[in-house]
């Protein structure tokens, strides 16, 4: 059995109770714990610090000036192709091409128009519900 009083028992060197005792050499354990916590926090923060957003000019976010000039042409041609309500208009830029996408609704018919923003010509007409 255990004949030593509870105060006199020796703790295992890796016991977490070392951190909470108030003797002189136990402060070393507290410092080691603080250093370990700081190290873990820094290791977690370092990957986030490496993330850099690339620079994008204001022209990268929307249509180019040339595409802006042809926006009205695209709308006019879409209305000529299908006389209905334009539900949505989106701008899509690929590597070297720019497009306007329109969804037009007339009665129960919805058609997706893809218009080339460089010259104002309709490239595709897709009947959304016609293929189902």
Biotite code that builds the C-alpha atoms (Angstrom):
import biotite.structure as struc

atoms = struc.array([
    struc.Atom([0.000, 0.000, 0.000], chain_id="A", res_id=1, res_name="UNK", atom_name="CA", element="C"),
    struc.Atom([0.915, 3.616, -0.101], chain_id="A", res_id=2, res_name="UNK", atom_name="CA", element="C"),
    struc.Atom([2.594, 4.617, 3.154], chain_id="A", res_id=3, res_name="UNK", atom_name="CA", element="C"),
    struc.Atom([3.712, 8.114, 2.114], chain_id="A", res_id=4, res_name="UNK", atom_name="CA", element="C"),
    struc.Atom([1.420, 11.071, 2.772], chain_id="A", res_id=5, res_name="UNK", atom_name="CA", element="C"),
    struc.Atom([-0.159, 12.701, -0.313], chain_id="A", res_id=6, res_name="UNK", atom_name="CA", element="C"),
    struc.Atom([2.130, 15.752, -0.105], chain_id="A", res_id=7, res_name="UNK", atom_name="CA", element="C"),
    struc.Atom([5.311, 13.723, -0.113], chain_id="A", res_id=8, res_name="UNK", atom_name="CA", element="C"),
    struc.Atom([4.487, 11.571, -3.157], chain_id="A", res_id=9, res_name="UNK", atom_name="CA", element="C"),
    struc.Atom([6.722, 12.201, -6.099], chain_id="A", res_id=10, res_name="UNK", atom_name="CA", element="C"),
    struc.Atom([5.064, 13.063, -9.388], chain_id="A", res_id=11, res_name="UNK", atom_name="CA", element="C"),
    struc.Atom([6.036, 11.503, -12.627], chain_id="A", res_id=12, res_name="UNK", atom_name="CA", element="C"),
    struc.Atom([8.159, 14.005, -14.609], chain_id="A", res_id=13, res_name="UNK", atom_name="CA", element="C"),
    struc.Atom([5.634, 14.117, -17.482], chain_id="A", res_id=14, res_name="UNK", atom_name="CA", element="C"),
    struc.Atom([2.568, 14.485, -15.284], chain_id="A", res_id=15, res_name="UNK", atom_name="CA", element="C"),
    struc.Atom([0.399, 17.515, -16.126], chain_id="A", res_id=16, res_name="UNK", atom_name="CA", element="C"),
    struc.Atom([0.070, 18.208, -12.403], chain_id="A", res_id=17, res_name="UNK", atom_name="CA", element="C"),
    struc.Atom([3.580, 19.664, -12.575], chain_id="A", res_id=18, res_name="UNK", atom_name="CA", element="C"),
    struc.Atom([2.130, 22.692, -14.331], chain_id="A", res_id=19, res_name="UNK", atom_name="CA", element="C"),
    struc.Atom([-0.150, 23.613, -11.447], chain_id="A", res_id=20, res_name="UNK", atom_name="CA", element="C"),
    struc.Atom([2.147, 23.176, -8.490], chain_id="A", res_id=21, res_name="UNK", atom_name="CA", element="C"),
    struc.Atom([3.779, 26.301, -7.055], chain_id="A", res_id=22, res_name="UNK", atom_name="CA", element="C"),
    struc.Atom([7.372, 25.308, -6.531], chain_id="A", res_id=23, res_name="UNK", atom_name="CA", element="C"),
    struc.Atom([10.394, 26.945, -8.127], chain_id="A", res_id=24, res_name="UNK", atom_name="CA", element="C"),
    struc.Atom([11.252, 24.380, -10.746], chain_id="A", res_id=25, res_name="UNK", atom_name="CA", element="C"),
    struc.Atom([7.586, 23.976, -11.716], chain_id="A", res_id=26, res_name="UNK", atom_name="CA", element="C"),
    struc.Atom([7.670, 27.464, -13.255], chain_id="A", res_id=27, res_name="UNK", atom_name="CA", element="C"),
    struc.Atom([9.975, 26.017, -15.891], chain_id="A", res_id=28, res_name="UNK", atom_name="CA", element="C"),
    struc.Atom([7.171, 23.707, -16.901], chain_id="A", res_id=29, res_name="UNK", atom_name="CA", element="C"),
    struc.Atom([4.769, 26.651, -17.132], chain_id="A", res_id=30, res_name="UNK", atom_name="CA", element="C"),
    struc.Atom([7.218, 28.541, -19.335], chain_id="A", res_id=31, res_name="UNK", atom_name="CA", element="C"),
    struc.Atom([7.666, 25.498, -21.538], chain_id="A", res_id=32, res_name="UNK", atom_name="CA", element="C"),
    struc.Atom([3.891, 25.227, -21.890], chain_id="A", res_id=33, res_name="UNK", atom_name="CA", element="C"),
    struc.Atom([3.609, 28.923, -22.781], chain_id="A", res_id=34, res_name="UNK", atom_name="CA", element="C"),
    struc.Atom([6.364, 28.571, -25.408], chain_id="A", res_id=35, res_name="UNK", atom_name="CA", element="C"),
    struc.Atom([4.672, 25.478, -26.848], chain_id="A", res_id=36, res_name="UNK", atom_name="CA", element="C"),
    struc.Atom([1.330, 27.288, -27.075], chain_id="A", res_id=37, res_name="UNK", atom_name="CA", element="C"),
    struc.Atom([2.932, 30.294, -28.773], chain_id="A", res_id=38, res_name="UNK", atom_name="CA", element="C"),
    struc.Atom([4.687, 27.973, -31.219], chain_id="A", res_id=39, res_name="UNK", atom_name="CA", element="C"),
    struc.Atom([1.425, 26.188, -32.070], chain_id="A", res_id=40, res_name="UNK", atom_name="CA", element="C"),
    struc.Atom([-0.382, 29.517, -32.582], chain_id="A", res_id=41, res_name="UNK", atom_name="CA", element="C"),
    struc.Atom([2.362, 30.805, -34.860], chain_id="A", res_id=42, res_name="UNK", atom_name="CA", element="C"),
    struc.Atom([2.343, 27.563, -36.839], chain_id="A", res_id=43, res_name="UNK", atom_name="CA", element="C"),
    struc.Atom([-1.406, 27.974, -37.372], chain_id="A", res_id=44, res_name="UNK", atom_name="CA", element="C"),
    struc.Atom([-1.108, 31.621, -38.440], chain_id="A", res_id=45, res_name="UNK", atom_name="CA", element="C"),
    struc.Atom([1.797, 31.208, -40.897], chain_id="A", res_id=46, res_name="UNK", atom_name="CA", element="C"),
    struc.Atom([-0.224, 29.558, -43.725], chain_id="A", res_id=47, res_name="UNK", atom_name="CA", element="C"),
    struc.Atom([-2.803, 32.345, -43.573], chain_id="A", res_id=48, res_name="UNK", atom_name="CA", element="C"),
    struc.Atom([-0.071, 34.970, -43.812], chain_id="A", res_id=49, res_name="UNK", atom_name="CA", element="C"),
    struc.Atom([1.195, 33.421, -47.038], chain_id="A", res_id=50, res_name="UNK", atom_name="CA", element="C"),
    struc.Atom([-2.126, 33.861, -48.837], chain_id="A", res_id=51, res_name="UNK", atom_name="CA", element="C"),
    struc.Atom([-1.876, 36.799, -51.193], chain_id="A", res_id=52, res_name="UNK", atom_name="CA", element="C"),
    struc.Atom([-4.668, 38.025, -53.417], chain_id="A", res_id=53, res_name="UNK", atom_name="CA", element="C"),
    struc.Atom([-3.468, 38.782, -56.929], chain_id="A", res_id=54, res_name="UNK", atom_name="CA", element="C"),
    struc.Atom([-3.863, 42.315, -58.180], chain_id="A", res_id=55, res_name="UNK", atom_name="CA", element="C"),
    struc.Atom([-6.817, 42.834, -60.458], chain_id="A", res_id=56, res_name="UNK", atom_name="CA", element="C"),
    struc.Atom([-7.422, 46.070, -62.248], chain_id="A", res_id=57, res_name="UNK", atom_name="CA", element="C"),
    struc.Atom([-10.936, 47.576, -62.290], chain_id="A", res_id=58, res_name="UNK", atom_name="CA", element="C"),
    struc.Atom([-11.318, 46.516, -65.922], chain_id="A", res_id=59, res_name="UNK", atom_name="CA", element="C"),
    struc.Atom([-10.996, 42.855, -64.866], chain_id="A", res_id=60, res_name="UNK", atom_name="CA", element="C"),
    struc.Atom([-14.256, 42.955, -62.941], chain_id="A", res_id=61, res_name="UNK", atom_name="CA", element="C"),
    struc.Atom([-16.621, 43.975, -65.700], chain_id="A", res_id=62, res_name="UNK", atom_name="CA", element="C"),
    struc.Atom([-17.032, 44.376, -69.430], chain_id="A", res_id=63, res_name="UNK", atom_name="CA", element="C"),
    struc.Atom([-14.278, 46.046, -71.384], chain_id="A", res_id=64, res_name="UNK", atom_name="CA", element="C"),
    struc.Atom([-15.006, 49.437, -72.972], chain_id="A", res_id=65, res_name="UNK", atom_name="CA", element="C"),
    struc.Atom([-15.444, 47.721, -76.341], chain_id="A", res_id=66, res_name="UNK", atom_name="CA", element="C"),
    struc.Atom([-17.994, 45.309, -74.821], chain_id="A", res_id=67, res_name="UNK", atom_name="CA", element="C"),
    struc.Atom([-19.824, 48.204, -73.160], chain_id="A", res_id=68, res_name="UNK", atom_name="CA", element="C"),
    struc.Atom([-20.352, 49.744, -76.597], chain_id="A", res_id=69, res_name="UNK", atom_name="CA", element="C"),
    struc.Atom([-22.011, 46.561, -77.904], chain_id="A", res_id=70, res_name="UNK", atom_name="CA", element="C"),
    struc.Atom([-24.270, 45.930, -74.883], chain_id="A", res_id=71, res_name="UNK", atom_name="CA", element="C"),
    struc.Atom([-27.169, 47.856, -76.448], chain_id="A", res_id=72, res_name="UNK", atom_name="CA", element="C"),
    struc.Atom([-26.671, 46.022, -79.767], chain_id="A", res_id=73, res_name="UNK", atom_name="CA", element="C"),
    struc.Atom([-26.908, 42.700, -77.950], chain_id="A", res_id=74, res_name="UNK", atom_name="CA", element="C"),
    struc.Atom([-30.096, 43.722, -76.148], chain_id="A", res_id=75, res_name="UNK", atom_name="CA", element="C"),
    struc.Atom([-31.671, 44.963, -79.368], chain_id="A", res_id=76, res_name="UNK", atom_name="CA", element="C"),
    struc.Atom([-30.852, 41.748, -81.248], chain_id="A", res_id=77, res_name="UNK", atom_name="CA", element="C"),
    struc.Atom([-32.127, 39.586, -78.409], chain_id="A", res_id=78, res_name="UNK", atom_name="CA", element="C"),
    struc.Atom([-35.442, 41.483, -78.390], chain_id="A", res_id=79, res_name="UNK", atom_name="CA", element="C"),
    struc.Atom([-35.682, 41.086, -82.166], chain_id="A", res_id=80, res_name="UNK", atom_name="CA", element="C"),
    struc.Atom([-35.108, 37.342, -81.910], chain_id="A", res_id=81, res_name="UNK", atom_name="CA", element="C"),
    struc.Atom([-37.707, 36.828, -79.143], chain_id="A", res_id=82, res_name="UNK", atom_name="CA", element="C"),
    struc.Atom([-40.122, 39.516, -78.094], chain_id="A", res_id=83, res_name="UNK", atom_name="CA", element="C"),
    struc.Atom([-40.366, 38.853, -74.367], chain_id="A", res_id=84, res_name="UNK", atom_name="CA", element="C"),
    struc.Atom([-39.167, 39.991, -70.981], chain_id="A", res_id=85, res_name="UNK", atom_name="CA", element="C"),
    struc.Atom([-35.424, 39.877, -70.269], chain_id="A", res_id=86, res_name="UNK", atom_name="CA", element="C"),
    struc.Atom([-35.232, 38.023, -66.946], chain_id="A", res_id=87, res_name="UNK", atom_name="CA", element="C"),
    struc.Atom([-31.490, 38.272, -66.404], chain_id="A", res_id=88, res_name="UNK", atom_name="CA", element="C"),
    struc.Atom([-28.357, 39.662, -67.977], chain_id="A", res_id=89, res_name="UNK", atom_name="CA", element="C"),
    struc.Atom([-24.859, 38.413, -67.134], chain_id="A", res_id=90, res_name="UNK", atom_name="CA", element="C"),
    struc.Atom([-21.397, 39.220, -68.365], chain_id="A", res_id=91, res_name="UNK", atom_name="CA", element="C"),
    struc.Atom([-18.929, 36.372, -68.873], chain_id="A", res_id=92, res_name="UNK", atom_name="CA", element="C"),
    struc.Atom([-15.257, 36.804, -69.746], chain_id="A", res_id=93, res_name="UNK", atom_name="CA", element="C"),
    struc.Atom([-13.130, 33.930, -70.942], chain_id="A", res_id=94, res_name="UNK", atom_name="CA", element="C"),
    struc.Atom([-9.435, 34.131, -71.790], chain_id="A", res_id=95, res_name="UNK", atom_name="CA", element="C"),
    struc.Atom([-9.814, 36.077, -75.024], chain_id="A", res_id=96, res_name="UNK", atom_name="CA", element="C"),
    struc.Atom([-13.612, 36.281, -75.456], chain_id="A", res_id=97, res_name="UNK", atom_name="CA", element="C"),
    struc.Atom([-16.375, 38.275, -73.802], chain_id="A", res_id=98, res_name="UNK", atom_name="CA", element="C"),
    struc.Atom([-20.053, 37.377, -73.813], chain_id="A", res_id=99, res_name="UNK", atom_name="CA", element="C"),
    struc.Atom([-23.351, 38.698, -72.549], chain_id="A", res_id=100, res_name="UNK", atom_name="CA", element="C"),
    struc.Atom([-25.887, 36.075, -71.467], chain_id="A", res_id=101, res_name="UNK", atom_name="CA", element="C"),
    struc.Atom([-29.584, 36.863, -71.445], chain_id="A", res_id=102, res_name="UNK", atom_name="CA", element="C"),
    struc.Atom([-32.484, 34.753, -70.235], chain_id="A", res_id=103, res_name="UNK", atom_name="CA", element="C"),
    struc.Atom([-35.669, 35.864, -72.002], chain_id="A", res_id=104, res_name="UNK", atom_name="CA", element="C"),
    struc.Atom([-39.141, 34.677, -71.026], chain_id="A", res_id=105, res_name="UNK", atom_name="CA", element="C"),
    struc.Atom([-42.216, 34.784, -73.192], chain_id="A", res_id=106, res_name="UNK", atom_name="CA", element="C"),
    struc.Atom([-45.292, 32.993, -71.853], chain_id="A", res_id=107, res_name="UNK", atom_name="CA", element="C"),
    struc.Atom([-44.024, 29.539, -70.798], chain_id="A", res_id=108, res_name="UNK", atom_name="CA", element="C"),
    struc.Atom([-40.921, 29.621, -72.959], chain_id="A", res_id=109, res_name="UNK", atom_name="CA", element="C"),
    struc.Atom([-37.473, 30.562, -71.609], chain_id="A", res_id=110, res_name="UNK", atom_name="CA", element="C"),
    struc.Atom([-34.562, 31.015, -73.968], chain_id="A", res_id=111, res_name="UNK", atom_name="CA", element="C"),
    struc.Atom([-30.907, 31.584, -73.096], chain_id="A", res_id=112, res_name="UNK", atom_name="CA", element="C"),
    struc.Atom([-29.162, 33.899, -75.551], chain_id="A", res_id=113, res_name="UNK", atom_name="CA", element="C"),
    struc.Atom([-25.376, 34.139, -75.693], chain_id="A", res_id=114, res_name="UNK", atom_name="CA", element="C"),
    struc.Atom([-24.212, 37.279, -77.432], chain_id="A", res_id=115, res_name="UNK", atom_name="CA", element="C"),
    struc.Atom([-20.636, 38.063, -78.443], chain_id="A", res_id=116, res_name="UNK", atom_name="CA", element="C"),
    struc.Atom([-19.713, 41.277, -76.623], chain_id="A", res_id=117, res_name="UNK", atom_name="CA", element="C"),
    struc.Atom([-16.986, 42.157, -79.129], chain_id="A", res_id=118, res_name="UNK", atom_name="CA", element="C"),
    struc.Atom([-19.301, 42.592, -82.115], chain_id="A", res_id=119, res_name="UNK", atom_name="CA", element="C"),
    struc.Atom([-22.885, 42.402, -80.787], chain_id="A", res_id=120, res_name="UNK", atom_name="CA", element="C"),
    struc.Atom([-23.811, 39.180, -82.652], chain_id="A", res_id=121, res_name="UNK", atom_name="CA", element="C"),
    struc.Atom([-25.919, 36.412, -81.114], chain_id="A", res_id=122, res_name="UNK", atom_name="CA", element="C"),
    struc.Atom([-23.832, 33.226, -80.937], chain_id="A", res_id=123, res_name="UNK", atom_name="CA", element="C"),
    struc.Atom([-26.265, 30.748, -79.335], chain_id="A", res_id=124, res_name="UNK", atom_name="CA", element="C"),
    struc.Atom([-29.966, 30.389, -78.555], chain_id="A", res_id=125, res_name="UNK", atom_name="CA", element="C"),
    struc.Atom([-30.842, 27.626, -76.125], chain_id="A", res_id=126, res_name="UNK", atom_name="CA", element="C"),
    struc.Atom([-34.449, 26.821, -75.317], chain_id="A", res_id=127, res_name="UNK", atom_name="CA", element="C"),
    struc.Atom([-34.118, 26.024, -71.625], chain_id="A", res_id=128, res_name="UNK", atom_name="CA", element="C"),
    struc.Atom([-37.334, 24.042, -71.141], chain_id="A", res_id=129, res_name="UNK", atom_name="CA", element="C"),
    struc.Atom([-37.659, 22.760, -74.710], chain_id="A", res_id=130, res_name="UNK", atom_name="CA", element="C"),
    struc.Atom([-35.125, 19.954, -74.261], chain_id="A", res_id=131, res_name="UNK", atom_name="CA", element="C"),
    struc.Atom([-36.764, 18.441, -71.188], chain_id="A", res_id=132, res_name="UNK", atom_name="CA", element="C"),
])
